[in-house]
Amino acid sequence: TYDQVLVFHKIVQFGSFKSAAAELHRTQPAISLAIKKLEEELEVELFDRSGYRPELTAHGKSFFEKSFNVLQGMSEVE
């Protein structure tokens, strides 16, 4: 969904699930759930969560590049 893509981009932009949650005025579990559902729908892992900060996987980088234009287009529509 648009919301899931927005959450994904906020995590990338702010570098953490916690910071994205604060920016979006949501709880961290809500942010994690949105990403979990997105990853399940796409059947890929978008983030490597093994380190201190989440890092984009190869699939995550590809999704970020492809979804950036969609997110920009939706912002223009709004």
Rosetta silent file (secondary structure, phi, psi, omega in degrees, C-alpha in Angstrom):
SEQUENCE: TYDQVLVFHKIVQFGSFKSAAAELHRTQPAISLAIKKLEEELEVELFDRSGYRPELTAHGKSFFEKSFNVLQGMSEVE
SCORE:     score description
SCORE:     0.000 S_00000001
   1 L     0.000  165.680  176.014    0.000    0.000    0.000 S_00000001
   2 H   -57.382  -41.265 -179.291    0.978    3.637   -0.242 S_00000001
   3 H   -61.341  -42.424  179.518    1.254    3.703    3.547 S_00000001
   4 H   -63.691  -40.863  178.788    3.682    0.791    3.590 S_00000001
   5 H   -65.579  -40.637  177.567    5.858    2.459    0.956 S_00000001
   6 H   -61.510  -46.248  178.353    5.793    5.714    2.932 S_00000001
   7 H   -59.557  -46.204  178.821    6.841    3.883    6.111 S_00000001
   8 H   -55.457  -47.141 -178.446    9.625    2.126    4.194 S_00000001
   9 H   -67.244  -35.652  177.777   10.963    5.429    2.870 S_00000001
  10 H   -66.072  -38.264  177.245   10.832    7.088    6.303 S_00000001
  11 H   -62.846  -45.169  178.510   12.908    4.249    7.763 S_00000001
  12 H   -62.273  -45.483 -177.223   15.473    4.695    5.008 S_00000001
  13 H   -63.724  -44.199 -174.397   15.417    8.486    5.412 S_00000001
  14 H   -97.740   -8.854  171.925   15.754    8.541    9.205 S_00000001
  15 L    85.120   -0.446  178.166   17.869    5.403    9.619 S_00000001
  16 L  -159.527  158.777  177.312   15.760    3.525   12.142 S_00000001
  17 H   -67.431  -39.135 -179.303   12.327    2.141   12.846 S_00000001
  18 H   -63.329  -45.611  179.803   12.145    4.221   16.032 S_00000001
  19 H   -66.314  -38.343  177.131   12.928    7.504   14.260 S_00000001
  20 H   -64.240  -40.041  178.486   10.453    6.712   11.490 S_00000001
  21 H   -61.641  -43.702  179.454    7.795    6.000   14.112 S_00000001
  22 H   -64.265  -42.302 -179.697    8.424    9.354   15.765 S_00000001
  23 H   -63.744  -37.634 -177.130    8.291   11.171   12.412 S_00000001
  24 H   -92.419    0.443 -179.524    5.030    9.478   11.462 S_00000001
  25 L    57.681   48.796  178.544    3.521    9.809   14.975 S_00000001
  26 L  -132.389  170.664  176.109    3.071    6.050   15.310 S_00000001
  27 L   -82.953  156.007  178.178    4.345    3.356   17.595 S_00000001
  28 H   -62.786  -40.273  176.699    7.443    1.402   16.706 S_00000001
  29 H   -60.676  -34.256  177.982    5.476   -1.892   16.656 S_00000001
  30 H   -65.895  -38.423  177.755    3.075   -0.372   14.093 S_00000001
  31 H   -66.712  -45.559  179.134    6.027    0.576   11.894 S_00000001
  32 H   -61.081  -41.053  179.911    7.553   -2.895   12.253 S_00000001
  33 H   -65.477  -40.929  178.606    4.238   -4.538   11.386 S_00000001
  34 H   -60.045  -42.605  179.955    3.815   -2.403    8.255 S_00000001
  35 H   -71.228  -39.421  178.156    7.268   -3.445    7.037 S_00000001
  36 H   -59.338  -45.113  179.542    6.719   -7.085    7.967 S_00000001
  37 H   -64.781  -40.403  178.218    3.511   -7.135    5.909 S_00000001
  38 H   -62.075  -44.923  179.187    5.236   -5.409    2.993 S_00000001
  39 H   -63.798  -37.916  177.858    8.070   -7.946    3.070 S_00000001
  40 H   -65.858  -41.840  179.378    5.551  -10.797    3.204 S_00000001
  41 H   -64.669  -40.360 -179.533    3.632   -9.398    0.233 S_00000001
  42 H   -82.680  -16.256 -177.427    6.823   -8.949   -1.788 S_00000001
  43 L    60.142   38.087  175.315    8.287  -12.240   -0.497 S_00000001
  44 L  -144.995  158.227  171.985   11.685  -10.606    0.118 S_00000001
  45 L   -91.012  127.906 -179.940   13.549   -9.064    3.033 S_00000001
  46 L   -92.042  -28.195 -178.675   13.976   -5.331    2.547 S_00000001
  47 E  -124.967  142.006  168.151   16.127   -4.722    5.629 S_00000001
  48 E   -92.105  115.389 -175.653   18.997   -6.580    7.258 S_00000001
  49 L  -100.874   14.378 -175.286   18.206   -6.202   10.943 S_00000001
  50 L   -76.155  -20.565 -179.478   21.303   -7.983   12.280 S_00000001
  51 L   -98.140 -172.500 -179.987   23.192   -4.770   13.076 S_00000001
  52 L   -64.513  -43.823  178.300   22.507   -1.776   15.280 S_00000001
  53 L  -111.453  146.134  177.085   20.732    0.063   12.462 S_00000001
  54 L   -67.932  135.357  179.118   18.630   -1.566    9.763 S_00000001
  55 E  -114.222  142.491  176.744   20.501   -1.803    6.463 S_00000001
  56 E   -68.267  136.700  171.665   18.873   -2.181    3.072 S_00000001
  57 L   -81.385  178.013  176.210   19.311   -5.564    1.435 S_00000001
  58 H   -60.369  -41.185  176.958   19.883   -5.811   -2.314 S_00000001
  59 H   -64.438  -39.274  179.241   16.115   -6.264   -2.695 S_00000001
  60 H   -62.688  -42.324  178.655   15.569   -3.266   -0.419 S_00000001
  61 H   -63.453  -43.531  179.381   17.824   -1.065   -2.545 S_00000001
  62 H   -63.921  -44.537  179.631   16.046   -2.128   -5.715 S_00000001
  63 H   -63.928  -39.926  179.656   12.620   -1.554   -4.151 S_00000001
  64 H   -59.729  -47.952 -178.932   13.717    1.858   -2.865 S_00000001
  65 H   -62.541  -43.260 -177.895   14.797    2.991   -6.324 S_00000001
  66 H   -73.286  -34.360 -176.536   11.632    1.714   -8.013 S_00000001
  67 H   -84.384  -15.186 -178.642    9.232    2.976   -5.352 S_00000001
  68 H   -59.323  -45.473  179.964   10.791    6.444   -5.112 S_00000001
  69 H   -64.899  -37.323  178.057    9.052    7.630   -8.287 S_00000001
  70 H   -63.780  -45.455 -179.559    5.725    6.215   -7.111 S_00000001
  71 H   -63.600  -41.568  177.037    6.035    8.023   -3.794 S_00000001
  72 H   -62.445  -43.645  178.778    6.932   11.285   -5.547 S_00000001
  73 H   -61.629  -40.376  178.491    3.973   10.912   -7.885 S_00000001
  74 H   -67.018  -37.173  177.504    1.582   10.359   -4.999 S_00000001
  75 H   -63.133  -39.210  178.892    2.926   13.452   -3.231 S_00000001
  76 H   -66.690  -38.667  179.093    2.263   15.506   -6.350 S_00000001
  77 H   -64.268  -41.404 -179.288   -1.297   14.152   -6.570 S_00000001
  78 L   -64.587    0.000    0.000   -1.988   15.073   -2.956 S_00000001
